[in-house]
Amino acid sequence: MKIIAWIGNNDYAQLSFLYPGALSSMLITILINERTAAIVAILLAACGSIMFHNGTSETIHVEMAIYLLFSGLTGSLFLLKHRRRLNILQAGVYVSIVNVLVILFLKLIGNGSYSGKEYLFFALFAFISGITSAVLTLGLLPMIENGFGVLSTMKLIELSNPNHPLLKKILMETPGTYHHSIMVANLSEAACEAIGANGLLARVGCYYHDIGKTKRPKFFIENQMDHENPHQHLSPEVSKQMIIDHVVDGAAMLRKEKLPKEIVDFAEQHHGTTLVKYFYYKAIEKNHEVNEEDFRYPGPKPQTKEIAIVSIADSVEAAVRSMKQPTVEQIKSLVHNIIQDRLRDGQFSECDITLKELEIVKQTICDALNGIFHSRIEYPEMKKQTEEAT
């Protein structure tokens, strides 16, 4: 801004309008949120009105303040509902159009004696400003995301694309796990939004949380279909290791593909340090001297509210699926028991989720499950007509 202000203040006043006023607002909208972007746009307009004032007799350059404000707010508002990278260039075009309209309006009502050529330059520089904002945003965004480890909404939407290689891998190799992940994502997103957590992050984390099951798909019941259960021929110790390994394998696969750490954490932490109860009790039946710690997931425990909610939704969805025609009361009791079991086991001791929020999560998940497993009318079979109507 200072460089362009210096050039613009030295007999090249039109060049001041080349400044990419929407750049900061567009980046902040993508990386943080639109409220912060609006505040930055206002502050930037105020600073610009002072830095570009030398071409006028006033202390501040009102035209530049209005110009920068409209430019910044336009870029932010357009990206508010358009969060894909391709939309950034579209946002730049919209900013350019608004820039041109604003600067021509300000110059025409300002009683300035400008020639047609000067108006053309004003319009051209205003248009270039919008396009430059978009191009710089596209160039700087990956650098900021990778350099500072920022996980933007735009990046999350890209990771949620069903055509992502890892999501296609889950769908093709473990269709049962894919369906389970979609259901858990729906429950988790609703619960997160109910308590003000990041619903989109929870949804995308759910899509990848069981990626480790693609390594040995037939060892997980949702992928066995009509095949024989291989655990019937294995000892409880070997079977529990197969189950536990999907967490370690999943985290390793996501790191290898260079997915953001926040997504890796979902794969690594969604089981916390919980007990693989089925094979633990099976091992006790065969051998009374069993170390409980050997049958626990390696952890760590959930570190965020989003992962804590996913861990609840993951267990709830699997448990409800095993019930035949679950009632409202059965679902409510099941969700309550799972949450209480996690609390007693200390699985939420390392994240900042509160008891009040857990109650909201419980109610939200129950409402969502009741909508999925609601009762339906049984339609009687139509009797086959045996004679023609007379």
Secondary structure, DSSP 4 states (H G I P E B T S, - for coil): -HHHHHHHTTT-GGGGGGS-TTHHHHHHHHHT-HHHHHHHHHHHHHHHHHHTGGGSSSSS-HHHHHHHHHHHHHHHHHHHS--STHHHHHHHHHHHHHHHHHHHHHHHHTT----HHHHHHHHHHHHHHHHHHHHHHHHHHHHHHHHHT---HHHHHHHT-TTSHHHHHHHHH-HHHHHHHHHHHHHHHHHHHHHTS-HHHHHHHHHHTTGGGGSSGGGSGGGTTTS--GGGGS-HHHHHHHHHHHHHHHHHHHHHTT--HHHHHHHHHTTTT-B-HHHHHHHHHH-S---GGGGB---PPP-SHHHHHHHHHHHHHHHHHTSSS--HHHHHHHHHHHHHHHHHTTTTTTS---HHHHHHHHHHHHHHHHHHS---PPPPPPPPP-S---
